[in-house]
Amino acid sequence: MKFAIQSKWLMSDDYNIMFENAKSIGFDAVEITYFDNVFDGKVVDDVKSAMNKTKVPVSALCGGYRNWIGDFDDNKRLEAVDGIKKSLENLASIGAVGLIAPAAYGMATKRLPPYTVARSVEDDKRVLVDSLSRIAETAEKYGMYLLFEPLNRYEDHMINRVEQAVEIIDLVGSKYIRVMADFYHMNIEEADISVTISKYKDYIKYYHLSDSNRHQPGLGHINFKTYLGLINSFGFDGFLSIECALYGEGREPLEKSISYLKSIL
């Protein structure tokens, strides 16, 4: 079990400084946040350079594409698919686990007015299976994972629970499409988090750590000691990455958070 931190919280725009900060605070890896753009060119070279200098690995890429793989607009959906495929190819040269992507974010919800969406449940599934099947070809070629993230009911109408993500993954049939489980979203959507992470342990390849109030672990009411202990008992050797709104400034919230996480294991 290894702990990562998102690059956007590492107090710099310089990847060398970001990675040095992550290392000195006590994190095992950096999760690159790179939204609304393909992960290529100079940014890839800069990340590689920072990795080589600090010996800190990249855990995953959060972003690396435009639009959504479940977009209502087919042209936008396929642009997202193509962006993810290009980013996965470049990410393979870095050696990360893979790229994190939800079905969509903020596009529609059935839980707020007008309580309707522009596509049926079956068409949602068809679209997601098509998008992920296209991505799977590249993921398999480069040995990289697409980490499919369920979001809560207010942020997405398609995939809210881990079991829903697993249903789509089974329809795609690729071992390189796996689940990225976020504790903030699970706290809202899962009936029993322990049951979920136990039942789907073979599908969950990566975790995001955020407490019930969307702040860093230890500031809400999620029982991380129980859940991380359970994950550890499975022999999980992957990454758990802090992905939340930090309460506090600079290094202090990160130092307190990594100290808390290590203390409860």
N, C-alpha and C positions, 0 to 999 in steps of 0.2 A: 504494500500500500504506500503510495507516494502522493505528496501534496504539491499542487501547482497553484500559481496565481496568474490572473489575467494581466497582460502587458499594460493595459490602460491605467492600472493602478500603481505603476512602478515609477511614478514621479519624474518622467522624462520622455522626450520624443526620440532620444538617442537609444538605439537598441543595446549598445554596449553598456550604457548606464543602467538601463532597465534590467538587464541580465545580472549585472553586478549587484544591484539592489536586491533582486530576488535571492541571490546566493547568500548575501550577507545577512539577510533577515531570517533565512533558514528554510526556504522553499526548495523543493527538489527539481522543479521545472517551471517553465513559463508557457502559459497558453496565449497564443497570439490573437489579439482582437483586431480584425481588419475588415470593416464593414463597407458594403456598397462598391467593392472593387475586386477584381481578380488578383489573387496573390501571385505576383510575378515581378520580373524586372529587378530594380534596385532594392526593393524591400526584401526580396528573397536573399540577395547577396549580403545585405546588412544583417539579417537574422543569422545567416550562416557564420558571418564574421564574429558576431557576439557569442554564438555557441562555441566556436573554436577557442575564443579568448577566455571564456569563463568556465567551459566544460559543463555548462548547464543546458540540458536538452529542452526541446519544445515538446510539450505534451500533446497539443492539438491546435487547430486553427478554428476560431469562432468567427465566421464570416467567409470572405473570399468569393463573393458573388453578388449580383444584383437581382432584385425581385425575389420571387418565392417558387419553390418546387411545386406548390399547390395553388399557384396563381390562377385566378379566374380567366385571365387573358393568356391564351396559348403561346403567343409570341413572347410574352414576359416570362412565362413558365419555362420555355425552352432556352431563353437567355440565362435564367438561373441555373438550369441543368448544365449548359455549356460552360458557364463560369465555374461551377463546382468541379467539373471534369478537368479543366485547365489548372485550377488551384490544387487539386489532388495530385496531379502530375508533378507540379513544382514542389509540393509538400513532401513527396516521396524522396526527394533528394536531401531532405532535412532529417527524415527518420521519425517523424511524429506518429502518433496513433492514427489520426485521421482528421476529418473536417466535421464540425458540428453544424447541423441545420434542422430547423423545425419545418413543419408543413407550410406554415406561414406565420407572420406575426402582425397583429393589428389590422388584418384584412377584413375580418368579419367575426361576429359572435352571435350566438343564439340566446345569450343570457342578458342582453341589454336591448332596448328598443332599437329597431323595429322587430327584433326577435326572429328575423328570417334571413336567409342567405340565398345567393344566386344559383346554387347548385345542389343537387340531391346528395344524400349520403353515399349512394352507390356510385354516382359520378365522381364524388370526392375520392373514393377508393380507387376507381379506375385511373384517375389522373395521377394519384400518388404512386400507384404501382408502375405506371408508365415512366414517370420521372425517375424513380429509384432504380428501375430496371436499366434505364439508359446510363445512369451513374454507376451502377454495379459493374458494367463492362470495364470502365476505367479503374474503378476501385480494385477489381480482381487483377487487372493487368499489372498494377503497381503495388499490390499488396497493402493498400491503404483502406481504412474504414470510413464509410459515411456514418456518422453518429447522429441518429435520428432522434430529435428531442420533442417529447410531448410538452405542450404548454397548457397553462390553466385555461378554464372555460371563458375567461374574460379577454384573453389574448389571442385565442384561436378557436375556431369552431370545429376543426377536423380531428385533431389528435390531442386529447387531454390526458389520457392515462397510458401507463406503460403497456397494458394489455392491448390497447388499440394500435400502438406502434408495432407490437409483436405480430398482430394479425396481418398488417401490411407487409412486414418483413417476411413472414411465411409465404405470402402470395408472391413476393419477388423471388424468394428462394436462393438468395446469395448470402454466404457466410460473412461477406464484407459489408453488409448493411446491418448495423447493430444499434442498440439503444443508448442514448445519453440521458441519464435520469437526474433530474434536478430536484433537490429536496424542497425547495420553495413550492414548486408546482405539485410535487407529490403530497405535500402537507395539505394542499387544497383539494386535490382530486382523488387520492388513493384512500380506500376505506381502512386499510391497515398497511402501513409502509413496510413493516417487517415481513408480512406475507408477500407483498409485491416483490421486494428485493430478493426474497428467498425463492419464490416461484420462478422468477425470470432471471436468475443469476447468470444463466448461460447466454442471455441476450444482452445484458447490461455490460457495456465495455468501458464506460466512463461515467463519472459523476460530477455534478455541479453542487457546490456547497453554499447554501444561503439559508438563513434562519427564517422563521415564520413571519417576521416583520420586514423581510427583504434585506436586512443588514447581515453582517458577518456572523458566522456560527458562534453561539454563546450569548447572543443578545436577545434571543427570542425563546420560544418554548419547545422547539424541536429537540427530541431526546437523542442527540448525536452520539452520546456514549453507548446507548443500546444499539443504534443502527450501524455505527462504524465498527462496533465489536462484532456484530453479526456479519458484516461484509468481510471483516478480517478473518472470521472463522471459516469462510469459504475458500481462503487462500487467494483472495483477489490481489493481484500484483500490479494493477493498473493505477491510473491517476484519479485523484479527487481534487477538483480545482475550485478555488474560491471565486464565485461569480455572484456579486451582489452589489448593493449600494453601501459603501463603507461609511460607518459612523465614526467620525474623527478625521484627522488630517495627517498627511505625511506617513512616516513609518509606523507610528504608534499603533493604529488599528490593525495593521498587518502583523506586527510583532505580537500583539496580544492574541490575535486570532490563531496564528500558527502555534503559539505556546499552548493555547487552550486545546487545540486539536491533538497535539502530541501528548498532552497530559491525560486525555481521556482514553487513550488506547491502552 
